Amino acid sequence: MEKLKTLKLHFLLGTWSGIGNGQFPTIKSFTYSENLAFNFDGVNDLIHYEQRTWLAPDNTPSHWESGFIKPVEGEEDIFEISNSQDSGRVEVLRGEYTRKDGIDILHFKMKLIQNDPRMVSSERIFTIQDNQLSYIKKMSTLNTKEHQQHLQAMLYKKSQVL
């Protein structure tokens, strides 16, 4: 059996929780709490994830998405994220995994966005060191053409998948 390429991403496995901030020219800035869980079934060469967020200060549900991270066939350290979001949007992002000085980086850029005519581009950058995961999400829309930061969060590992 061929070695699973997602094994190099198993540092993600488990549940992460923390706080994030959002802003964009067309909305009021906000703060949110987040749970992000990564799981692996031990057989398929993919990692399932589920992300949920709640707006501060009253803990109102805000965002829910679920998807998969899988290796791109024939390419070393290249992965895709595919997801479905509670708004109906679906995305596929393609990115590269790198590791330098004990820091793991996953940098994904939009390949496909469907079912949301407002969206033009999307990008996610995950930086993981020890039990700390931070990410930045950038995007552009029909009304805001400049590709810019929308979300930033800092999460801490709460549980480990064995």
C-alpha positions as CSV (number, residue, x, y, z in Angstrom):
1,M,0.0,0.0,0.0
2,E,1.3,3.5,-0.9
3,K,2.2,5.8,2.0
4,L,-0.6,8.2,2.8
5,K,0.6,11.8,1.9
6,T,-1.7,13.3,4.5
7,L,0.4,11.7,7.3
8,K,2.7,14.8,7.1
9,L,-0.3,16.9,8.2
10,H,-1.3,14.8,11.2
11,F,-0.1,17.6,13.5
12,L,-3.5,19.2,12.6
13,L,-5.5,16.3,14.1
14,G,-7.5,17.1,17.2
15,T,-9.7,20.0,18.3
16,W,-8.5,23.6,18.4
17,S,-10.3,26.5,20.1
18,G,-9.7,30.2,20.3
19,I,-10.7,33.7,19.4
20,G,-10.7,35.6,16.1
21,N,-11.4,39.0,14.6
22,G,-13.1,39.9,11.3
23,Q,-13.2,43.0,9.2
24,F,-13.9,44.0,5.7
25,P,-14.8,47.4,4.1
26,T,-18.5,46.5,3.7
27,I,-19.1,45.2,7.2
28,K,-18.7,46.2,10.9
29,S,-15.7,44.7,12.6
30,F,-16.4,41.8,14.9
31,T,-14.9,39.3,17.3
32,Y,-15.7,35.6,17.4
33,S,-14.9,32.3,19.2
34,E,-14.1,29.2,17.2
35,N,-13.8,25.5,17.4
36,L,-11.9,23.7,14.6
37,A,-11.7,19.9,14.5
38,F,-9.5,17.8,12.2
39,N,-10.1,14.0,12.0
40,F,-8.6,11.1,10.0
41,D,-10.2,7.7,9.4
42,G,-6.9,5.8,9.3
43,V,-7.6,4.5,5.8
44,N,-8.4,7.2,3.2
45,D,-5.7,9.8,2.2
46,L,-7.7,12.8,3.4
47,I,-8.4,14.7,6.6
48,H,-11.9,15.8,7.4
49,Y,-12.4,19.2,9.2
50,E,-15.3,21.0,10.8
51,Q,-15.2,24.7,11.7
52,R,-17.8,26.5,13.8
53,T,-17.8,30.1,15.0
54,W,-19.9,32.2,17.4
55,L,-20.1,36.0,17.6
56,A,-19.0,37.8,20.7
57,P,-20.2,38.9,23.2
58,D,-23.5,37.0,23.1
59,N,-22.3,33.7,21.6
60,T,-24.6,33.9,18.6
61,P,-23.9,31.1,16.0
62,S,-22.0,32.8,13.1
63,H,-20.4,30.3,10.6
64,W,-20.3,26.6,10.1
65,E,-18.4,24.7,7.4
66,S,-17.1,21.2,6.8
67,G,-14.7,19.8,4.3
68,F,-11.7,17.7,3.4
69,I,-8.0,18.2,2.9
70,K,-6.5,15.8,0.4
71,P,-3.2,15.5,-1.5
72,V,-3.0,16.5,-5.1
73,E,-2.0,13.4,-7.1
74,G,1.4,13.5,-8.6
75,E,2.6,16.6,-6.7
76,E,4.7,16.6,-3.5
77,D,3.4,18.9,-0.6
78,I,0.5,20.2,-2.7
79,F,-3.0,19.8,-1.1
80,E,-6.6,20.9,-1.8
81,I,-9.3,21.9,0.7
82,S,-12.8,21.4,-0.5
83,N,-15.6,22.6,1.8
84,S,-19.3,23.4,2.0
85,Q,-20.5,26.3,4.2
86,D,-23.8,27.0,6.0
87,S,-24.4,29.9,3.5
88,G,-24.5,27.4,0.6
89,R,-21.1,28.5,-0.7
90,V,-18.7,25.7,-1.8
91,E,-15.0,26.2,-2.3
92,V,-12.0,24.4,-3.5
93,L,-8.6,25.9,-2.6
94,R,-5.2,24.6,-3.7
95,G,-2.1,25.1,-1.6
96,E,1.3,24.1,-0.5
97,Y,2.6,22.7,2.8
98,T,6.0,23.9,4.0
99,R,7.9,23.5,7.2
100,K,10.7,25.8,8.4
101,D,12.3,26.2,11.8
102,G,9.7,24.1,13.5
103,I,6.8,26.1,12.0
104,D,4.3,24.3,9.7
105,I,2.6,26.5,7.0
106,L,-0.3,25.7,4.8
107,H,-1.0,28.4,2.2
108,F,-4.2,27.8,0.1
109,K,-5.5,30.0,-2.8
110,M,-8.9,29.8,-4.5
111,K,-9.4,27.3,-7.3
112,L,-13.2,27.3,-7.4
113,I,-16.0,29.2,-5.6
114,Q,-19.6,28.3,-6.3
115,N,-23.1,29.3,-5.1
116,D,-22.0,32.8,-4.0
117,P,-22.0,35.3,-6.8
118,R,-20.5,38.0,-4.6
119,M,-17.1,36.2,-4.1
120,V,-14.2,36.8,-6.5
121,S,-11.2,35.3,-4.7
122,S,-10.4,33.6,-1.4
123,E,-7.1,32.7,0.3
124,R,-6.2,30.9,3.6
125,I,-2.9,30.9,5.4
126,F,-2.5,28.5,8.4
127,T,0.6,28.7,10.6
128,I,1.1,26.0,13.2
129,Q,3.8,25.9,15.9
130,D,3.5,23.4,18.8
131,N,-0.1,23.6,20.1
132,Q,-0.9,27.0,18.5
133,L,-2.6,27.5,15.2
134,S,-3.1,30.9,13.6
135,Y,-4.8,31.7,10.4
136,I,-5.6,34.6,8.1
137,K,-8.3,34.5,5.5
138,K,-8.2,37.0,2.6
139,M,-10.8,37.6,0.0
140,S,-12.2,40.0,-2.6
141,T,-15.8,40.5,-3.7
142,L,-17.6,42.2,-6.6
143,N,-18.0,45.3,-4.4
144,T,-14.5,45.2,-2.9
145,K,-12.1,44.3,-5.7
146,E,-8.9,44.6,-3.6
147,H,-7.8,41.1,-2.3
148,Q,-7.5,41.8,1.5
149,Q,-7.7,40.3,4.9
150,H,-11.2,39.4,6.2
151,L,-10.4,37.0,9.2
152,Q,-7.6,36.4,11.6
153,A,-7.7,33.9,14.5
154,M,-5.4,32.3,17.1
155,L,-6.4,28.8,18.2
156,Y,-4.9,26.4,20.8
157,K,-5.1,22.6,20.7
158,K,-7.6,21.3,23.2
159,S,-7.6,17.6,22.3
160,Q,-5.4,15.2,20.4
161,V,-6.6,12.5,18.1
162,L,-4.7,9.2,18.9
